[in-house]
């Protein structure tokens, strides 16, 4: 099911299918937020922003508005 990374639930893993290059900071791309890579939601901050992900064994905090720009396909 195609969605964006901000819609994942804690513990869910997905494969990145596309990123909006105009909205994603270069640092996230360098850390592995690229199509074909796995992304897992690890934690959500108390007020829901930012989201804490594992992307290619890198732990990254991504703001919800940025996470919406990362399209993913949920794993079964």
PEFEN-V140781 format. One record per residue. N is the residue number from 1. OMEGA is omega in degrees with one decimal (* if undefined). Layout:
N:OMEGA, N:OMEGA
This chain:
1:179.6, 2:178.6, 3:173.5, 4:-172.2, 5:178.9, 6:-178.9, 7:179.3, 8:174.6, 9:-178.6, 10:-179.8, 11:-179.6, 12:177.8, 13:179.5, 14:175.4, 15:178.7, 16:-179.9, 17:-179.8, 18:174.4, 19:176.6, 20:-173.6, 21:179.7, 22:-174.6, 23:-177.0, 24:177.0, 25:-179.2, 26:-179.0, 27:178.0, 28:177.4, 29:178.9, 30:-179.3, 31:172.9, 32:177.5, 33:-176.4, 34:178.2, 35:179.8, 36:-179.3, 37:178.9, 38:177.2, 39:-179.9, 40:175.8, 41:-178.4, 42:-176.9, 43:173.6, 44:178.7, 45:-175.4, 46:179.9, 47:174.2, 48:-178.9, 49:8.5, 50:175.4, 51:-176.9, 52:-174.2, 53:166.0, 54:178.4, 55:-179.2, 56:179.2, 57:171.1, 58:177.5, 59:-176.3, 60:173.5, 61:-176.4, 62:177.0, 63:-177.4, 64:-178.3, 65:176.7, 66:-180.0, 67:177.8, 68:-179.0, 69:178.7, 70:179.4, 71:-178.3, 72:173.4, 73:-177.2, 74:174.6, 75:-179.7, 76:*
